[in-house]
Amino acid sequence: MIRADGPEARAARPADVLLTVVGVDAAGAPPHPAAADALAGAGLAVGAARHLAAVALPPGCATVTLGPLAPALARLAAAVAAGTPTVVLASGDPGLFGIVRRLRAEGLPLRVLPAVSSVAAAFARAGLPWDGAAVVSAHGRDPRPALNAARALPAVAVLTAPGAGAAEIGAGLVGWRRRLVVAEHLGTPAERIVETTPLEAAATVWADPHVLLSLADPPPGDPHVPFGLADAAGAGAAARADNQPAAAPAGGWALPEDAYAHRDSMITKSEVRALAVARLRPRLGRLVWDVGAGSGSVGVECALLGAAVIAVERDPDAVDLVRRNAAAHRVDVRVVAGAAPAALAGLPDPDAAFVGGGGLAALAAVVTRRPARVVTALAALDRVAPALALLRGQGYHAEGVQLCAARLADLPGGSVRLAATNPVFVLTADHPPSTGEPR
């Protein structure tokens, strides 16, 4: 609730606002109708050099060209305190990964006049709907979460930065079925829209600023691919019915075994899968390996929770099962056919890994890549101690639990009995993070 005399109420009343944030349209459209009055009455204007050059300011209006943000914020706070009408110029919609968040954090009263965002303009130039797309940023932050979002989801817009742009994101998407749209210098005479592949993008020098669209692009006629964005109709079809592209799955997780195709009950049981997925902590922006994937049920459930997933499996028949299950649950799981350690060579480093098959050799190959978290499921007691020793010897804090579930089963006459599932040992190992980032 907004109090009538609180700071939120004061910030919401345009008459009291001395600081106006004006979006400069990335698509080249006319500015917001109220922008002319805000500019005409400004005593201070703050923005990038290209934005200050693009607007008409009144005589005597002081300007601050944005470089380091801290001095500009101090100047803005002083202007507001002095009662000077002030304008901040920003690209597109300044509330979308823009300066509005930082200005609000400084406690400054704002009025925002947005323009078409660079993301909306990029999708428009490509002629694609974007109601099912996720928008992420690689600007001024670790680009890996943005890259993993592009690996996990069928339609992702990435706000880029020098060193974290189409070339770098493209290099990280090699091996995923993706096509890329790169939109350079939107709304300017130098505007260029290029459709390309991840491999081609990685080998190209791109002009800044640019926006990257990553779009799932399966091979024609592939029955195992759950979605595609080869055209606008495909893009619309990829949107989830609940309008949440990376939310928790509407149908839940730890699904029953019959939700997956599998052979001879060779599948991680739902009780074990519930614990394993909880320990892996999948979410948008993380990359999870499912090694010895079998049916792929653990990897599929991690993908349902928004993570990028690579499933590694040596059995050709099981490889096909993983693809079928991913398609059935409409998630994009990259499947690598082969056995660890050889199959792991060249794969991007995971944030977390589940080792469901392959024994100690697969576990050893995984820990050499130093994921922050490793989870493994073992059916044989004699493998537990060697696995713990391996993990602890590599600097991991490892612990384990035995799961022994018994399910209710009907008997004649309305009675029930307990039907035991095979006991399974689940080991969880954490490696201390080096960056302080929560795992």
N, C-alpha and C positions, 0 to 999 in steps of 0.2 A: 504494500500500500504506500502511496506517495502522500506525505504530510503536506498540508497546505502551506506551512511555513518552513518546510525542510529544504535542503539544497537541491533535491531532485525537482521539486516544484519550481524553485527559482530558475533552475537551468532550463525548465520546460517552457518558460514564458518568454517569447521572442522579444518583447519590449525591454526586458531586463538584460538581454544578451548583448555583450560588447564584442564577442569573438564569433565570427562567422567562418565556417570551413566551406570553401567553394570547390566542388569537383570540376576539374577540367576534363571535358568529354574525351574519352579514349577513342570514340568512334568518329569524332569530328563534327558532332551535332552541335546546334546552338546551345549556349549555357542555360542554366536554370533561370526562369524569368525573374526571380528575385536577386540574381547575382549582380545585375547592373547597379541597383540601388546600394547594395552592400559595398561594391567597389567604389562607387562615387562618393560615399561618405567615409571611406577608410582613412585613418591617420597613420596606420602601419599595415604593411602587407608582407607576408612571409611565404616563401615558396622556393621551388627549384628555379634556376635561371631561366629554363625554357618556359615555365609557367608564368613567371613575372613578365617575360617578354611578350606573352600571348594575350595579355589583358590591358585594358586602359585604366590607369590609375590617376587620381586627381593631382593637380599641382601641389607640391609640398608633402606628399605622402611618403613617409619613410619606408624603406624596404630592407628586408633581411633575406639574403640568399642562403638557402639551406645547405649546410655542410654537417658538421657535428650537431646533434639535436639539442644537447644540453644548453648551449648558449642561446639558441633560439627560444627554448622553453622559458628561460629566465627573462628574456626580452618580452615575450608574450605576457607572462605573469605581471611584469612591471607595467605594461601598457594597459592591461585590464584594471589593475589597481589604480592607475591614474585616470581611468575613465575614457581612454582613447579607443574609439571604434577600430577594430582590428580584423583583418582578413587573412586566413591561411589558405593557400592554394595547394591542391593535391590532385593526383591523377584519378580519373574515373570516380568511383564511389569510395570516398575516404573512410567509410565505415567497414569496408571489406579488406581486412589485413592492412589497414591504413592508419593514419595518424590520429583518428578519432579516439581510439583506445588509449593512446598515450596522453592525449590532452585531458581526457576524462580522469585518468589516473592522477594527473596534476591538480585536479579539483577545479579546472577552469570551466566557466559556463559556456555552453556551445549552442550554436544553431548550425545545422548541417544542410547544405544544398547539394545533394549528390548529382553526379552525372552518370552516364552509362559506364559501367565498370569495364575494365580491360577483359575480364573473363566473359561477360555477356557479349562484348564486341567480337571476341575471338570466335565464340560459338556461332554468332550471327554471320561472320565472314565465311565460316565453314558450312553454313546452311544447315546446322544441326540443332535439335532441341537439347536443352541441358537441365531439365527438371530432375533427372536422375543422377546428375553428376555430383561428384565431391570436389570441393575447392580446397587446395592445400598450398602452403607456401614453403619455398626453399630459400627465401630472402632473409638474410641475417640470422640464420639458425642452421642447425645440423640438417643437411638435405636428405638424410637416410629415411626419416619417416615419410617425407613426401614421395621419395622413390618407392618405398614399400606400399604406399597407398596406390600408386600407379600400377604396381605389380598385382595388387589384390582386387581392384575394382575395375569395372568395364569402362567407365567414363570419368576421367580426372582432369581437372585444370590445375596447372602448377604455375604459381607466381615465381618467377625465376630471379636470379641475381648473377652477376659475374662470378664464374667459377662454380655455379650451381644452376646451370641452364640446360638448354636442349641437348647440348653435346654430352654433358655429364649424366643427365637423366637418361638420355638415349643409350649411353654405354651400359648403364645399369639395367636397362630393359631388354638387352639382347638375350634371347632365349625365351622370352615371353611373346605371345601372339599379340602384337600391338602395332598400330599405325599411329603416327604422330602428326599433329598439325602445329606448326610454329608460326606465330603471328608477331612480326617485327614492326616496330614503330607505328602502332595502331593510331589512326586518326591524323597522320602526317603525310606529306607528299612522298616520303620514303617508305610508306607502308608496303609490306610484302607478306603474303600468306603462302606457306610452303607445306605440302603434304609429303611425308617422308617415312622412312623406316627407322627403327632404333639404330641399326648399324650405320645407315647413311647419316643420321643425325650426329652420331658420335664422331664422325670424320669431318664434320662441317664447322666452320667458324660462323657463329651467329651474331647478329647485331643486337646490342642492348639499347633500350629495353625490349624484351619479348615475352610472350605468354606461350606456354606449351600445353597442348591438349593431348592426352594419352587415351587412345580409344581401342578397345578390344577388337581384334580383327582375325577371326578364325579362318582356316582354309575352307574354301567352298565345299559343301557337302560333308563336312566332318560331323558324324552323328554324335560325337562325344562332347561337343562344345556347347555350353549352356546359353551363350548369348553372343551377340555380335553387333558391331556398330559400323558395318561397312556402308550403311546409308542412313538417312534420317529415320526411316521406319524402324531399323534395328536399334537405333539409339533410344527411341521412345519405348520400345519393348523391353529395354534393359532396366527401366526404372522399377524399383520395388513397389508393391501395392501399398505398403505403409509409408512410402515417401521418405524412407530413412536409409540411404545407401550404405551406411556402415553401422547401423544400430544392431542390437542383439537380435538374433533371428526370431521372427514371429512364432515359429513352431517350436522354439526352445532348443536345448542341446542335450547331450547325453541321451541321444535318441535310441530307441530299442534296436536290437540287431536286425530286425526285419525291415528297418528303414534303409538298409544297405544290401547290395548284392555281395555275397561272399561264398566261399567254398568250404563245405564240411565243417561249419561253425568256426572256421579260422578267422575270427574277428575279435577285436578288443571288446569285451563285454561292457555294457552301458555303465555299470557301477565303477569299473576300472577307468573307463573313458572319462567319466565325470571328474574323478580325482586328477587324472592326467591333464585334462584340459584346464582345470582350475590351477594346477601347478605351472603350466606353461604360460599362463596369463596372456593369451592372444588378444590383440586389439589392433585397430587401424594404426599403421605406421611401423609395425613390427614384422619381421620375417621369421617364420617357423619352418624348421626341417622336420619331416616325418620320415625317418630312416627305417627301412624294413617295413614299408607301409602296409603290406598285405592288402586289405580291402580299401585302405585309405581313410577309414572312419575318423581317426584322430585328426588327420590333416584337414578333412572336409569340415569338421566341427570348428577347428581353428579359423578356417576361411569364413565360415558362417558368422564368426565373431569379428570379422574385419581384417584379420591378419593376411599378409602375403604368405603363401605356402609352397614349398617344394617337397614333393613326395619322391622318395628314392626306393625303388623296388627292383630286385633282380629277376623275379619270376615273370616271364612274358604274359602268362595268363592273369596274374595278379595286377600287372601294369594295366591291362585292359579293364579290370574291375575298378581300379582307382579312377580311371577316366570316366567310366560309366557312372560311378557314384558321384563324382564331382558334377557331371552333367545333370544327374537326377536332382541334385540339390542346388543347382544354378550358382555354382561358385567356380572360380578360376583357380585350379590347382595345377602348377607346373609339374609334370611327371618326368622323372629322369630314370631311364631303364638301365640297371646295372647294380653291382654290389659295391659296398664300401670296402676299402677306402677309394678305389679307383674312380667310382662314380661321383665322388664328392669333389674331385679336382676341378677347379675352375668355377665352382658354384660360389655365389656371393655368401659372405659369412652370415650365419643366422644370429638372431637375438636369443632364440630358444630352440631346443631340439628335443624331439621325442625319438627314442630308439626302441622300436618294438620288435625288431628282428635283426639277425646278423651276428648276435652274440657279442663276446668281448672285443672281437676285432672291429666290429662296427662302432661300438662304444668308444674304443680307443681312437678311431679315426675321427669321430665327432669331437672329442674333447681337445684334440690338437688344434681345432679351429677356434677354441676359446669362446663358445657362446656363454652368455651370462647365466643361462639356466639350462640344465639338462635333466630330462625325465626319462627313465627307462622302466620297462615292465618285464619281469622275469618270472617264468613259471617254475624253474628248478631252484631249490634251496641252495644247492652246491655252487650256484653261480653268484649268489648274493655277496658273499665275503670278497671274492676276487673283484667284483664290480665296485664295491665300496672302496677297496684298496686302490683300484685304478683311479677313481674319481678324487679321492683324498690325496693321492700321490701327485695329482696335477694341480693341487691348490684349491680344490673345490671343498665347500662345506656340504657334506652329504648326509642324508638321513633317509630312513625308509619305513614302510608300513606294509603289513600283510593284509590284503583284502580277501575276505572269505564270506561271500554273500550267499544267502539261501533265499530262493524265491518261493512265493506261495504257488502251489499247484493244486488243482481241483481233484477231489476223489469222488467216487460214486456215493450217492446219498447226501451230497451237500457238504461233506467234510473237506478239509484242505490238509495238505502236507507241505513240508519244506523240501524243495529240490535244490540241492547245493550246486553251486558253480565251482569251477576249479579255483583253488587258492592262487593268488597272484601277488608277487612282491613288487611294490612300486617304490623306486628310489628317486629322490629329488636332490639335485646338486646345484648349489649357487656359487658363482665366482664373484668375489667382491668387485663392484664396478669401479673403473678408474676415473670416471668423469663426474661422479656424484649424481648421475642421472638415475631416477627411480626405476627399478626393474619390475 
